[in-house]
Amino acid sequence: GDYIHSFNCVVINLNMINKGVPKERILVTYLPKGHGDQKETKKKYSYKIDFVYSDDFFNSKIVGVRKGNKFLLTEDYLFVSQVLEEEKQEIQLLIANNTDRRYEFQPIITNQKSFKEHSYTFLDTSEDMVFLFINNIGSSVKFGNIYASGDKGKDFSLSVKNNLQLKDGDNDFENVKSVDGVYLANVVSGKYMKLAKQQIMNQLKEQKMAQKKGQNSKKLQLSINYMNYAKTLITHNKGGDWKRLTAPQLDSNGNPYDCKDYCYLHLYSFSSKIPQM
């Protein structure tokens, strides 16, 4: 009568078997006492779902993380997102070595723990490190911060702020595969963030005034076009330092750009699909 989320199920691969993990091991997210044709819960994260694994085709099972809703298995690590506050959709990310016979999970460590965490996106794991996108505000916001892992995968440091992301999880973040350590990212500037914050503060004041008068308050909405403040950054050292792209001197017709002060190259990516915020 129990239900296993088929959309989040992994069978251990050969490399992990060679390191001591049983070849029969299966990892799943698991909804105890579920029945019938199950669908995802209305809320994105649920207290009811656990992360479990089995080495004997579920004659028995081990609960790896209570309230563990989603997971990712990389070449070296196993990550699981655990629900902290279902109502507020706040979560934390746990990590364990993928070769452990019995997983020992610990929260990842970032240098920004004063922020709440609402979602994670793994952007790249190809160069012996992990680039992790964390949304610290909520589903209504289309940007967040990118963190880069240390050698052991547990410790993360802030690499670049305000990276753009679509609702389907596509980020303006690319690994230049032909050159080690080179990545591109589109972000919104600090000026945009200040203007957006001030606009939201003003609207919140208007909402409170309307409530006091018994009037219907308007929905919070930004009228600032984020694309006017978007910029492309590049790193040559795996996210240690980022800088803007130098603009070409001539356009496609061979004419010089009318740019007297600061001129930079901006690359369009997934964020060009985002409507005005």
C-alpha positions, -999 to +999 in steps of 0.1 A: +000+000+000+030+023+001+038+046-029+072+053-044+076+084-065+087+070-099+099+103-111+127+103-085+142+069-085+179+059-091+196+025-094+232+026-082+258+025-110+288+003-115+314+027-101+297+028-068+294-010-067+332-012-071+335+010-040+314-012-017+278-002-023+256-032-030+247-036-066+210-040-058+207-006-041+178+016-052+173+052-041+138+067-041+116+094-027+088+077-008+053+085+003+043+061+031+007+048+031+000+063-003-025+044-026-041+045-060-029+067-089-006+091-071+001+126-083+025+152-069+012+171-039-002+206-045+027+221-026+061+218-040+076+203-009+058+181+016+064+167+051+049+134+040+076+124+015+108+107+027+140+097+010+147+060+014+169+033-001+169-005-003+195-032-009+171-061-014+144-048-038+123-033-010+119-064+011+134-040+036+142-003+034+163+023+052+149+058+057+179+081+048+162+114+053+128+121+069+110+148+049+135+143+021+117+153-011+142+154-039+177+141-044+206+142-069+234+116-072+267+129-086+300+112-093+311+118-057+281+129-036+245+123-028+224+155-022+189+155-006+166+185-001+148+182+033+117+202+042+120+226+072+088+246+069+061+231+047+039+262+048+067+286+040+083+261+016+116+265+033+142+237+029+178+227+035+202+207+014+219+177+029+250+159+016+265+124+020+293+104+003+277+084-025+299+054-017+288+049+019+271+016+027+249+036+052+246+073+043+255+099+069+239+131+059+250+166+070+237+201+059+258+219+034+276+249+048+274+283+030+285+318+040+250+332+037+231+312+063+211+343+074+189+337+043+161+312+040+163+286+012+134+278-011+149+258-040+181+245-054+194+239-089+226+221-097+242+240-125+274+221-131+294+192-116+319+186-143+352+200-130+356+183-096+333+209-079+296+218-078+280+251-089+247+254-069+219+279-075+199+288-044+167+307-044+166+326-011+134+346-017+106+323-031+090+311-063+078+345-074+114+357-079+134+349-111+169+353-097+191+339-069+227+334-059+252+309-072+275+291-048+307+271-056+317+241-036+351+233-021+371+201-028+350+181-003+316+192-017+301+202+017+314+237+020+300+263-004+310+299-009+291+327-026+304+330-062+280+354-079+248+372-069+214+376-087+217+350-115+187+349-137+165+317-138+133+307-156+104+290-138+112+257-154+147+258-138+168+270-168+195+294-157+216+319-176+247+299-167+270+281-191+302+261-189+326+269-217+336+233-223+366+240-245+385+258-218+388+246-182+375+269-155+356+293-178+319+300-172+294+326-183+264+339-163+238+366-168+229+386-137+208+416-127+228+445-113+229+457-077+212+489-089+182+469-101+180+452-067+180+485-049+153+500-071+131+468-069+135+467-031+124+504-028+094+498-051+083+468-031+086+487+002+065+515-012+038+491-024+038+474+010+031+508+027+003+514+002-012+479+011-012+487+048-028+521+042-055+504+020-062+478+047-066+504+074-092+522+052-109+488+045-100+489+009-088+461-014-050+463-017-032+459-050-010+429-057+027+435-055+042+440-089+075+454-102+072+478-131+110+479-136+122+460-167+150+437-154+165+435-189+176+471-187+198+460-158+210+426-170+246+420-177+268+391-187+298+381-165+326+357-172+350+338-149+383+321-158+390+305-124+359+284-116+339+312-101+366+328-080+364+361-099+338+374-123+341+404-148+320+418-176+327+410-213+345+436-233+325+448-262+338+445-298+350+478-314+329+473-346+294+460-353+285+433-379+286+460-406+320+472-397+307+504-381+321+516-347+297+516-318+285+549-304+299+542-269+320+569-253+322+557-217+316+521-207+307+495-233+302+458-226+290+428-245+257+412-233+248+376-244+211+367-246+202+333-231+172+317-214+163+349-195+153+365-228+121+344-225+112+359-191+084+386-193+088+419-177+090+415-139 
